[in-house]
Amino acid sequence: MSPLYGLQLIFNKYTISSILWLGLAFSAFAQKDSIILKQEISQLRTTWETYKSYAEYPQWGTDIQKVETLFGGTLRNNDAYLYENDVHRAKAAMYHSDPGLSMNASFLQNFTPSLNEDDDNLIYQRRLQAGLNWDVLGNGFFENRAQEQMELNSIRINEYLSSGESKEKSYSVNWNTIIYIFNKAKLEVLQQRRDLLNELSIEAERLHLSRYLSREDYIRVLSRKAEIEGLTRVYEDYNLQFGSGSDTLKIQAADLPLLDIRYASVFYGLDSSSRDSISNLYLENLQLQYRFMNDLRLSTFLRYNYYDLIVPGNRSFFSLGVNFSMPIPFRMNQRNELIEARAKESMYILSQKFEGKQKELLNECYEYRYKLKQYISFHQKFILYQELLRKMNATLRLDPLRFNPIEGLTLLDDMLAVKMELLDIRQSLYLKLLRIYTMSGRNKTEEIAQSFDIPNYFDLDAMTEKSVYIWSTVLAKKSVEFVAEYIRYNKFDKVVISLNRDEENTRKIRELITLIPEVDVHLMIGDNQFIQKNPAEELAFLLKNFTDSTIKGIHLDVEPHTFPDWDSKKESYLQSYQAMLLQTGNYCKEHHWELSVSVPLHYPEENMKSIFSLCDKVYFMAYENIKPEYIERKIAPYSALKDKIVVALRTKDFGTKSAMEKYMIDMYHKNNYDQFAIHDLGGLIEMDERNLR
């Protein structure tokens, strides 16, 4: 279902309700107690005006460092790995300090010494030997160095493993922190819903008791209140139990950006940074443990010998020697097979562990993208509700009897409920992202995630700067308050207001300026005879009631091409037109104002270049022929001056406001024009009135 079709379904629902409300209002006003009903409706409208600001779209941050703080701020070391590494370091130090040296001593006493030449042990009564041995290969210097390297490798293996384990150990803490942060935001929205529904339920009860509201509709209002109370208890209980310490990070849900995952980076970090390194270290340890050199025995010794001989006297001397031994058979093939088998065993265990992580990561990444898709859907739903809210507000201003305040307040509550859904989905996204971060081999969130901008084809205001022409007839027919409200709800960045010599017109403009301080106001001179006057004198007279700071600029809608003799005096008029711009521009510079003009698409290119040089903005009046290729061809010569170009469109050239907005969006995407003006506010009001009918 397309977003526009979805909007139509929702709008039809509220339109039918409004028709029923209109019938109720007219029938009730004919009754004796119509005064009471009027009071209730008035109170409901007051409530609407009070709470409609709750319809603002929920915001999110842009700083990914907030996520780094959230995920990395509570990392805990794995004590088991710390203690195990302490053992490995102690053993490595022990092996390093052992060069393979050893001392030995022996004493031998003969009880029946003999001079028999065949018995060497019996030619002395006693023997004493003391010496120093140095084992070089197996059980000695080189094997100790190998053992030391194995212990150091084990420490490095643990460091690779503990990088994930430390995140795993902090996972539950971070999980609770994320839920706590989003629960706080949900409780704020629930409080807004509670305030809104408390007001609505009071008035709904009175209308129900007065038989102006059905029991079913009244129960629906009460059901919403009950839902809010239940959800509030759930979130408050959770935060009360798990919230201690979670506030220390000073992070709000609105601070956290909307992110998308980097698929390639997630799995690259898992495979290359840990798996290969651990595999190489495991293999190196196996080779050190089972190398052939460990079975070879090579030792040198220095020995002092003392003999107490049978014959008178004794004998003492030093001796130096070498011992060597090796196993038979050599068993080289079996040794290599053992190393290969052990390596396969270790690699299999390791690969199973990482393959399990890969599968889980794939699932988490898929679920993350699915949740992100849900978020986009609810985002568009909220935008649809905002459009419906704008239509309801226009109904209130244009035809108050058609405005159903109960449905309006219900719509506001629906929008707050969508805000809750958006917070729920963002919470799920962050819980998924936490799991991905915990399992991946990456230590920074920015390595596995990036900021995500939601494509929003309804949010024209975020992509463009919109202005609107306001002719004096609109101010004469409509109240200033209505015009100000209409400007705000259409989110115009700038208004171009027609100024003339009428004092009432001037008074209303000054009043309007005070009501829209957030909007840039430019005063428009729409008198074609202005080209034949002294610009400085005329402007000084017209602007005598305005200060330099109250307005931002002057706009000239002077159209010499409408003069009957344009064809014969075209060059003369264009020269006068440029002279007018020069004098008006100098006047504006003195007052620090911008100068802008409205021009047709057919002025000669050489004259247009001069006009661009004299003005801050040029409004191209793209009227009647609104074929995009035609307008593009006419404006293309000035594309280098895009910042000065404003495309002006007429409401009468479009059937609906949606069609006009779609036209602007298409032009924005195709030609990158981002400044538009609507001619004019009166036509826009008529367009909304037609749509309401």
N, C-alpha and C positions, 0 to 999 in steps of 0.2 A: 504494500500500500504506500503510495507516495505521500510525502509530508503535507502537500497541499490538500490531498483528498482526506487525510487524517484531520487536518484543520477544519475542513468542511463538515465532517461528521460531528466533531466536538461543537462547532458553531451552531449546527442545526439543532443539537440537543438544547443549547442554551437559548436559541431563538424561539423554539417551541415553548420553553418555560417562560420566556419573556412575554409571549403572546397571551399565555394563560394568566400571567401576572397583570397584564394590561386589562384583561377582562375583569379580573378581581378588583383592580383599582377602580375602574369605572362603575362597577356594580356597587362597590362598597361606598363610593362617594355619594351614591343616591340614598343611602340608608341614614338613619338618625345618628348612628355612632361613627359616621365617617370622620369626624374630628379626631377620635381616638386612633383610627387607622392611619390618618395622616401623620399623627404624632409618632406612631411606631415606625412608619416608613421614613420619616425625617430622622429619627434616631438611628435607624439602620444605615441610612446614607451617611450620617456623621461617622458611624463606625467604619464604614467603607473608606471614607476619606482618611481616617486615622490609621488604618492598617494596610492600605494599598501599597505603602512603601516596602512592605515585607516581600513584595513580588520581585525584588532585585535578584538578578542571577547570582548564584553562589560563586565566589572568587577562589582562585588557587594561586599559589606562589610561583615564582620562576627560578628561585635559587636552589640548585641541586645540592648545595653544601648543607642545607637543612636536612636532607636525607642522609648525608654522610654522618652528621651529628646524631641523627636518630638511630641509624644502624650500627655505627661504630662507637658511639658514646658509652655503651654498656658492655663492650666486649670483655669477656673474662678468660683468664688463662686456664688451661686444663692442668689441674694439679697433678694428675697421674703422670702426664708427660713430663712435667717439671721434675718430679721426684725420680722418674726413670732416667732422665737426662743427667741428674746429679750423680746417679750410680755410674752411668757411662763415663762421665767426666772423671770421676774418681778412679775408675779402672784404667782409663786412658792415661791418666797421670802416673799411675802405678807402673804400667807397662813402659811408659816413656823413661821413667827413672831407673829401670832395670836393664843394665847392659848385658846381662847374662853371666856376671861374675859370681863365683861362690868360693868359700873357704872350706878346706877339709883337713882332718887330722886323724891319725890312727896310732894305736899303741898295741904292741904284741909282746907277750911274756911267755918264754919257753920254760917248762918245768924240768925237762930232761934233755938239756942240750947235748949235742954229740958232734964229734969231729968227722962224722961220715960225710964224705965228699958228695955223696948222692943226695943229700938232704940239705938244701940251702938254708931252710928255716932253723936248723939246729946248730949252726955254727956260732950263734950268738944267743945270749941269754934273754935279751929284750931288744925291741926295735921301736923307734918313734919316728913318725913321718907327719909333716905338716906342709900344706901347700895352697895354692890359689889356682882355681879352674876358670876358664872362660869358654862358655858355650856360644858358638858363633851362629849355627844354623838352627835346627829344630830344638825347641825348649831353650833357645838362647836369644842372642841379640836380634837377629833378623826376624825370628818368629814373634818376638815381643813388639817389634816395630809394626809387623802385620796386625797383631792383636790391637795395638793402639789405633791404627787406621780403621779397623773394623768398629771400634767403639765410637770414633769420631763420625764415621758413616752412619751409625745407628742414631747418633744425635741429630744429624741432618735429616734422616728419614723421619724422625719424630717431629722435627720442625715443620716439614711439609705436611705431615698428618695433623699436627696440632693447629695449623692455620685454619683448617676446616673445623677441627674439633672445638677451638675456642669460639668460633662463630656459632657452632651447634650448641655449645653450653650456654651462650647468651641468647639463644633463639627464643626460649620461653619468656625471658624478661622483655626482650624487644617486642614480642607478640603482644604481651599484656600492655606495654606502653602504647603501641599503635591503637589498640582498642580503646584505651583510656582517652587518648587524644581525640579520637573521632567521637567517642561517647560524649565528651564535653561539647563538641559542636552540635551533636544531635540534641542534647538537652537544651541548648539555646534555641534551636528550631522548635522543639516541643513546647518550650515556654511561650514562644510566639503563637503557636497554634492554640495553646491553652488560653492565652489572653484574648485571642480572636474569638474562639468558640464560647468562652464565658460570656462575652458581650452578645454574641449571636444567640446563644441558648436562652438568655434572659428575654430578649425580644421575641424569639420564636415561641417561648412559653406563653407570653402575653397574646401573641397572635393566635396560638392554638386554643387558648381558653376563650378567646373572642370568636372562635370558629372561622378565622381567616386563614388558618394553616392546618392542613390535614394532619391526622395523627401519625401517618406514615412518615411525612416529611419531618415532623417534630422528633420522632424516634431516630431518624437518620442523624439528626444533629446530636442527640444524646449519645448515639453509638460512636460518633467521632470523638466525643469527650472521653468515653470509657476507654477507647483505644489509646488515647494519649496518656491517660493515667497509668495504664498497664505498661506501656513502653517506658514511661518515665521511671517507674519503680525498677524495671530491669536494668536500665543504664545506671541509675543512681546506686543500686546495690553493687553492681560490678565495680564501679569506680571507687566506692567506699572500701571495698575489699582489696582491690589491687592498685589503688592509686597512690599509695605512699611511695614517694621518691620519683614518681612519673612526672611531676611538675618541675623537677629540677632542670630538665632540658629546656624549659621555656619555649616550647614549640606548640603552635596552634595548627589545627587542621587546615586553615586557610593559608598557612605558610608553605605547605607542602605542594610541590608542582605536580602536574599531571604528566606521567611518564609513559614511554613505550620502551620495550626491551630491545636490546641489540642481540639478535639470535646468534650471529657468528661469533661475537665476542664472548658470549656465555659459554659456548662449548669449546672454543679455542682455549679459554682459560682453564677449563677442566682437564683437557687432554694434555696440553703441552707443558704447563707450568708445574704440574705435580706428577702425573703418571710416568712420563719419560724419565724424569729425574730420580724418582723412587726406584724405578726398574733398574736403572744404571747402578744405583748404590747397592741394591740387593745383589746384583750380579757381581759387582766388585767384591762384596763381602764373601760371597761363595768362592770366588777365585782365590782370595786371600786365605780362606779357611782350609781349602783342599789343595793348595799348591804342593807340588812334589818336594820343594825345598824343605817343607815342614817335617818330612820323614827322614831327611838326611841329618846325621849327627856328626858335627865337627867341633872338637874342643881342643884347646891348648891348656897346658898346665905347667906351673913352676912349683917344684917340691923341695923341701928340706928333709934330708934323711939322716937319722942318727942310729948307729948300731953299737950295742954293748956286747963285744965279742967274748967268746969263751977264753980265748987266750988273753994274756994280759994286754990291756989297752982297749981302745974303742975306735970307731970310725964315723965320720960325718961328712956329708957332701950335699950339693944342690944338683937337681936334675930338671931338665926341660923337655917336654914331649908334646906330641899331637896324637889325638884319637879320632878315628873316622869310622862311621858305620852307615849302612844303607840297607833297606829291606830287599829281600829276594822272595818272590819275583817283584818286578817293578810296579805292576798293576796300573800302568798308565791308562790303558783303555778303560778299565773299570772306574778309575778316578774321573776321567772325562765324562763317562756315562753318568756318574753320580752327580757331578756338577750340573750337567744338562738336565737331569731329572729334577734336582732341587730347584733349578732355575725355572723350569716349566711349572713346578708346583707353586712357587712364589708368584710367578707371573699370572697364573690362572686365578689364584686368590685375589690378586690385585686387580686383574681385569674384570673379574666378577663384581668386585666392589664398585669399580668405575662405570661398568656397563649398567649396573643398577642405578647409579646416580644419573647416568645419561637418560635412561628411560624415565626416571622420575622428573628430571629437568624438562624433558620434552613435554610431559604431561602438564607440568606447572606452566611452561611457556604457552602451551595451547590454551589452558584455562585462563591465563592472564589476558591473552588476546581476545578471548571470548568475553571476558568481563569488560574489557575496553570497548568492545562493540556494544555491549549493553549500555555502557556509560554514554556513548555517542547517541544511542536511541533515546535515552531519557533526556539527554541534553536537547535533542530536537523536540521532544515532547514539551519541555519547559519553554522553548522558543515559541511553539505553537500556542501554549497557554498565554504567553506574553502578548502575542498578537490578538488573541481573544480578549485579553484584559484591555488592550488599547481600544478595541471595538466597543467594549462595554463602557469604557470611560467616555468615548465619543458619543455613545448613545445617551449617557447621562447629561452631557453638555448640549447635545442637539435636540433630544426628545426625551426629557426627564420622565414622562409617564411610561415610556417603554422600558425604563431601567428597573430591573428586578434586584433589589439590594440583597435579598437572601441568596439568590443564585450568584451574585457578585461576590459575596463573602464566602460562599461555598467554593467558588473558583479560587479565591485566595488561599483557602485551606488546602485545596487540591494542589496548588502550586507549592505550598510548604511541604505537603506530603511527597511531592516529586523531589524537593530539596533533600528530604530524608533519604529517599531512594538513591540520589546521587552521592550522598555521604556514605551510605552503606556500600555502594559499589566501589567508591574510592578507598574505603577501608579494606574491602576484599582485595583490591588491586595492590595495596601496600602490604597486606599479609602475604599475597602471592610473591610479590617482589622480594620480601624478606626471605622467603623460603629459597627463591632462586639465588639470592645473594649468599645465603648460608651454604648452599650446596656447591656453588661455583668456586673456581680457583681464583677469583678476582677479589681484591681487597678494597676496591673503590666502587661505589655505586655508579659513578659516571662511566665506568668501563663496561657496565652491563645494561645501562638504561640511558635514555635521552629524552629531552623535553618533547611533548606531543601537543600539537596545535589541532584543535577540533575543526574540521571543515564545516563552516556554517554559512549556508547560502541565504539564510534569513537575516543575518546580522549585517545589514548594509551599513549600519552606523559605525561599526568597528573598522570597516575597510575604507570608508570614504568620508569626505567632508561635505555636508549637505547644507545648502542655504535655500531660502524661500523669499520670493517677492511678496510684499504686502502692500496692496493698493489702498488708497484712502477710503474707498467705498467699503472695504471690509471693516475698517475701524469705525466707520459711520454706522454700519448695520449691527455689528456685534459688540458685546461688552469687552472692555480691556481685559478683564479677568479671564473671560472665555478664550480670547486670542492668546493670552500668556499660557494658559493651560494647554491649548492646542499645540503651541510651539514646543512646550516641554515634552508632551507625550509623543510627538513625532520626532523628537530628539534632533532638532535642527541645531547646527553649530553656529549658524549665522543667519540674520534676517536683514533683508534689504527693504526698508520702509519708505513708501512714497511721502515726500514732504511738499507742502504747498503753503500758500499764504493764509489759509484758514486757521484762525486761532484755536478752534475746537480740535482741529486735526493736530496741531502742535501740542495742545494740552494732553491729548490721548497718547501721543507718541512718548512724551516725557513720563507719563504714568506707566506706560508699558515697559519702558526701559528699567524702571525701578523694580518691576515684577520679574524680570528675566536677567538678573545680573550675570548668570553663567553663560549667556548667549552674546556673541559679538553683534553689535547693532551698526549698520551702515545706512545712512540716509540717502534716499534716491531722488534725483531731480528728473522728473519724467516729462518736462515741458520741452517740446521740440524747438520752441522759440529761444531757448536758452543759448543756442548757438549764435544768436544775433545780439546777445546782451553782454554786459561787462561781467564776467564770471565772479570776480572778487566782490563787486558791489552787491550782486544778487545773492551770493552765498552769505555775505555778512548780514544782509537783511533777514534771510530765511533762518539763519542759525543763531540769531541773537539770543534766543532762549536756551541754548545748549552750551555746555562747557566742553572743553577739549577732551576731558576724561570720560564723558558719558557716552560718546560714540567712538567707533573705531575707524570710520572712513566715509567717503562720499562716493556714491555710485551715480553715473550719468547714463540715463536711458534716453538719450537724444538721438532721433532717427531722421537725419536729413534725407535718407533715401525714400522717405514717404512723401516728400514735397512733390507737387505736380510737375515742376520743371527740373526734376533730378537728372533726367537723361541729358538735357542740354547744358546743365550747369554742374555736372558731376564733379569735375576737377576743382571748380571753385568751392563747392560745398565741402569737399574733402580737405581742402586747404584750411577753410574756416574751422572745420571740425578739429583738425590737429592743433590749430592755434588755440581753440577753446580748451583742449586737453592740456596744453602747455601752461596756460594761465591758471586753470583749475588745479593742476598738479603743484604749481608753486604755492598756491593758497593752502593746499593740503599739507605740504611740507612744513609750512610755518606753524601749523597746528598739530603736527605729528600724526596725520591721518593717512590712511591708504586711499588711493584713487583707483576705482574700477569702472568699467564701461560695459554696456551691452551692445554687441554688434551683430549684424547678419553674417551669413556664411559667404556672401558674394562680394565683399569689399576686395578691391585689388590687392594683390600680395605685397606690392611695394608700399602701399599705404598702411597695410596691416603691420608691417615691420616697424613703421614709425609709431603706430598706435601702441604696440607692445613696449617700445622703448619709453613711452610717456606714462604708462600705467603699471600698477602693481598686479592687477588681475584683469583678464579679458573674458567676458561672458559671451560665448558663441550661442546665438539664439537658434538652436536646432529645432525649428518649428516646421509643421506641415509634412515635409518629406523627412521621415525619421528612419529611412533605410540606413542601417549601420555602415554599409560600404560607401554611401554618399557622404555621410557626415565624416567618416574616416578620411575620405579623399580630400574633403575641403579643409580639414584641420591638419592633415599630414605635413604641409610645408612648415608648420610652426611647432613640430613635435619636440624640437630642442628646447622650447620654452614651456614644457609641459607644466612646470610648477605655477605658471601664470594662467593656464587654461582652465576655464570653468565651462562645462557643458550645460546649457540651460534647456529644459524640456517643458512643454506645456501639458497640463493635465487633460486638455480637450483632445490631445492626440492619442490618448490611451483610454481603454474601456474601464480598467480598474487600477487601483493603486498597486496591487500585486504585479500587474503587467508592467507598470512603469518601473517598479523597483527591480524586476527581473531584467528589464532593458538596461538599467544602470549597472547591474551586476555583470551582465554579459559584456558591456562596454569596458568595465573595469578589468575583467579577465583577459579580454582580447587586445585592448589598446592601452591598458594600464592608466586610463584616466581615472583619477580618484577625487575630483571635485565636480559637484553637480549642483545645479540650482533648479528649483521648481517654480514654474509660473502657472498659477500663483496660489496664495493661501486660500483665497475665495474659491478657486476651482477645486482645491483639495477638499475643502469642506463639502462642496456640492457632490464630489465623488463619494465621500463617506456617506452622505445622506442617501444617495442612490443605492449604495450597497446595503444600507440598513433597511431601505424599503423593499 
